[in-house]
């Protein structure tokens, strides 16, 4: 494995050179924005899982008793997880 050094300044298309500190701030901001987007995807997946669990839990004889029971018990846990993630995401805003 080879080791390479990072340049102290990076030039971005027809702009003044970006210092290492500026680049780090920009990359951190991009990472935070990506994390917010990813968190939204996670919340939406939890919502979909809640809906699916509710559908299966109330699906009657079409689903096996064990599957319905697990879906019935999992629903409230999914809701709690979603509410917690939403609260944490709002705080980190």
GROMACS elastic network, one bead per residue, 0.5 to 0.9 nm:
[ bonds ]
;  ai    aj funct       b0    kb
    6     9     6  0.85644   500
    6    20     6  0.88896   500
    7    10     6  0.66298   500
    7    20     6  0.79185   500
    8    18     6  0.87316   500
    8    19     6  0.65037   500
    8    20     6  0.56238   500
    9    17     6  0.59352   500
    9    18     6  0.55731   500
    9    20     6  0.58445   500
    9    23     6  0.86465   500
   10    16     6  0.89703   500
   10    17     6  0.56010   500
   10    18     6  0.52128   500
   10    19     6  0.66810   500
   10    20     6  0.74693   500
   10    23     6  0.79819   500
   11    14     6  0.76999   500
   11    15     6  0.68257   500
   11    16     6  0.65905   500
   11    18     6  0.59620   500
   11    19     6  0.88205   500
   12    15     6  0.56269   500
   12    16     6  0.72992   500
   12    17     6  0.67032   500
   12    18     6  0.71299   500
   13    16     6  0.85653   500
   14    17     6  0.88982   500
   15    18     6  0.81329   500
   18    21     6  0.80881   500
   18    22     6  0.59835   500
   18    23     6  0.62003   500
   19    22     6  0.51371   500
   19    23     6  0.61590   500
   19    24     6  0.85764   500
   20    23     6  0.50409   500
   20    24     6  0.61198   500
   20    25     6  0.86709   500
   21    24     6  0.50530   500
   21    25     6  0.62541   500
   21    26     6  0.86360   500
   22    25     6  0.51121   500
   22    26     6  0.61508   500
   22    27     6  0.85679   500
   23    26     6  0.50581   500
   23    27     6  0.60584   500
   23    28     6  0.84990   500
   24    27     6  0.51239   500
   24    28     6  0.60542   500
   24    29     6  0.85618   500
   25    28     6  0.51272   500
   25    29     6  0.61785   500
   25    30     6  0.86383   500
   26    29     6  0.51403   500
   26    30     6  0.62237   500
   26    31     6  0.86370   500
   27    31     6  0.60855   500
   27    32     6  0.85990   500
   28    31     6  0.50059   500
   28    32     6  0.61676   500
   28    33     6  0.86081   500
   29    32     6  0.51144   500
   29    33     6  0.62099   500
   29    34     6  0.86233   500
   30    33     6  0.50878   500
   30    34     6  0.61444   500
   30    35     6  0.85328   500
   31    34     6  0.50664   500
   31    35     6  0.60508   500
   31    36     6  0.86367   500
   32    36     6  0.62054   500
   32    37     6  0.86690   500
   33    36     6  0.51522   500
   33    37     6  0.63324   500
   33    38     6  0.86473   500
   34    37     6  0.50751   500
   34    38     6  0.60843   500
   34    39     6  0.85127   500
   35    39     6  0.60137   500
   35    40     6  0.86151   500
   36    39     6  0.50422   500
   36    40     6  0.63225   500
   36    41     6  0.87850   500
   36    89     6  0.76138   500
   36    93     6  0.82681   500
   37    40     6  0.51549   500
   37    41     6  0.64425   500
   37    42     6  0.87727   500
   38    41     6  0.50374   500
   38    42     6  0.62554   500
   38    43     6  0.87087   500
   39    43     6  0.61866   500
   39    44     6  0.86094   500
   39    85     6  0.80703   500
   39    86     6  0.86558   500
   39    89     6  0.74256   500
   40    43     6  0.50500   500
   40    44     6  0.61797   500
   40    45     6  0.85722   500
   40    86     6  0.86629   500
   40    89     6  0.87313   500
   41    44     6  0.51229   500
   41    45     6  0.61901   500
   41    46     6  0.87209   500
   42    45     6  0.50295   500
   42    46     6  0.62806   500
   42    47     6  0.86988   500
   42    82     6  0.86436   500
   42    85     6  0.87102   500
   43    46     6  0.50819   500
   43    47     6  0.62848   500
   43    48     6  0.87133   500
   43    82     6  0.60202   500
   43    83     6  0.87733   500
   43    85     6  0.71231   500
   43    86     6  0.71442   500
   44    48     6  0.62207   500
   44    49     6  0.85848   500
   44    82     6  0.87491   500
   45    48     6  0.50442   500
   45    49     6  0.61120   500
   45    50     6  0.85705   500
   46    50     6  0.60897   500
   46    51     6  0.86179   500
   46    78     6  0.63599   500
   46    79     6  0.75934   500
   46    81     6  0.78476   500
   46    82     6  0.59921   500
   47    50     6  0.50628   500
   47    51     6  0.62801   500
   47    52     6  0.86194   500
   47    78     6  0.79238   500
   47    79     6  0.76710   500
   47    82     6  0.72331   500
   48    51     6  0.51265   500
   48    52     6  0.61101   500
   48    53     6  0.85520   500
   49    52     6  0.50143   500
   49    53     6  0.60023   500
   49    54     6  0.85228   500
   49    75     6  0.80314   500
   49    78     6  0.72641   500
   50    53     6  0.51624   500
   50    54     6  0.61987   500
   50    55     6  0.86377   500
   50    71     6  0.88579   500
   50    74     6  0.81421   500
   50    75     6  0.54544   500
   50    76     6  0.80049   500
   50    77     6  0.88444   500
   50    78     6  0.58780   500
   50    79     6  0.65585   500
   51    54     6  0.51452   500
   51    55     6  0.61700   500
   51    56     6  0.86787   500
   51    75     6  0.81414   500
   52    55     6  0.50490   500
   52    56     6  0.61880   500
   52    57     6  0.84757   500
   52    71     6  0.82039   500
   52    75     6  0.87239   500
   53    56     6  0.51950   500
   53    57     6  0.59433   500
   53    58     6  0.85662   500
   53    68     6  0.82130   500
   53    70     6  0.83891   500
   53    72     6  0.66242   500
   53    73     6  0.87724   500
   53    74     6  0.69880   500
   53    75     6  0.56400   500
   53    78     6  0.88823   500
   54    57     6  0.50351   500
   54    58     6  0.61864   500
   54    59     6  0.83278   500
   54    71     6  0.67909   500
   54    72     6  0.67442   500
   54    75     6  0.64294   500
   55    58     6  0.53788   500
   55    59     6  0.58299   500
   55    71     6  0.84978   500
   56    60     6  0.78592   500
   56    62     6  0.87520   500
   56    63     6  0.69430   500
   56    67     6  0.76506   500
   56    68     6  0.57643   500
   56    69     6  0.89765   500
   56    71     6  0.62282   500
   56    72     6  0.78550   500
   57    60     6  0.74560   500
   57    63     6  0.83677   500
   57    67     6  0.78338   500
   57    69     6  0.66382   500
   57    70     6  0.79242   500
   57    71     6  0.52486   500
   57    73     6  0.86601   500
   57    75     6  0.85800   500
   58    68     6  0.73897   500
   58    72     6  0.81251   500
   59    62     6  0.61204   500
   59    63     6  0.63464   500
   59    68     6  0.74618   500
   60    63     6  0.63349   500
   60    64     6  0.84512   500
   60    65     6  0.85661   500
   60    68     6  0.79556   500
   61    64     6  0.66171   500
   61    65     6  0.76297   500
   61    68     6  0.89967   500
   63    66     6  0.82632   500
   63    67     6  0.64147   500
   63    68     6  0.62540   500
   64    67     6  0.53140   500
   64    68     6  0.62456   500
   64    69     6  0.86130   500
   65    68     6  0.51359   500
   65    69     6  0.60435   500
   65    70     6  0.86475   500
   66    69     6  0.51075   500
   66    70     6  0.62266   500
   66    71     6  0.86029   500
   67    70     6  0.52593   500
   67    71     6  0.61757   500
   67    72     6  0.85489   500
   68    71     6  0.50990   500
   68    72     6  0.60194   500
   68    73     6  0.86584   500
   69    73     6  0.62220   500
   69    74     6  0.84796   500
   70    73     6  0.51831   500
   70    74     6  0.59061   500
   70    75     6  0.85624   500
   71    74     6  0.50677   500
   71    75     6  0.60926   500
   72    75     6  0.56462   500
   72    76     6  0.78961   500
   73    76     6  0.65929   500
   73    77     6  0.73974   500
   74    77     6  0.52510   500
   74    78     6  0.62017   500
   74    79     6  0.87520   500
   75    78     6  0.52117   500
   75    79     6  0.63400   500
   75    80     6  0.87606   500
   76    79     6  0.50179   500
   76    80     6  0.61581   500
   76    81     6  0.85715   500
   77    80     6  0.50842   500
   77    81     6  0.61115   500
   77    82     6  0.85444   500
   78    81     6  0.50785   500
   78    82     6  0.60907   500
   78    83     6  0.85917   500
   79    82     6  0.50826   500
   79    83     6  0.61351   500
   79    84     6  0.85616   500
   80    83     6  0.51531   500
   80    84     6  0.61281   500
   80    85     6  0.86031   500
   81    84     6  0.51339   500
   81    85     6  0.61475   500
   81    86     6  0.85466   500
   82    85     6  0.51439   500
   82    86     6  0.60504   500
   82    87     6  0.85474   500
   83    86     6  0.50703   500
   83    87     6  0.61194   500
   83    88     6  0.86057   500
   84    87     6  0.51192   500
   84    88     6  0.61577   500
   84    89     6  0.85202   500
   85    88     6  0.50982   500
   85    89     6  0.59810   500
   85    90     6  0.84844   500
   86    89     6  0.50967   500
   86    90     6  0.60921   500
   86    91     6  0.86488   500
   87    90     6  0.51366   500
   87    91     6  0.62883   500
   87    92     6  0.87641   500
   88    91     6  0.51346   500
   88    92     6  0.62894   500
   88    93     6  0.84445   500
   89    92     6  0.51588   500
   89    93     6  0.59244   500
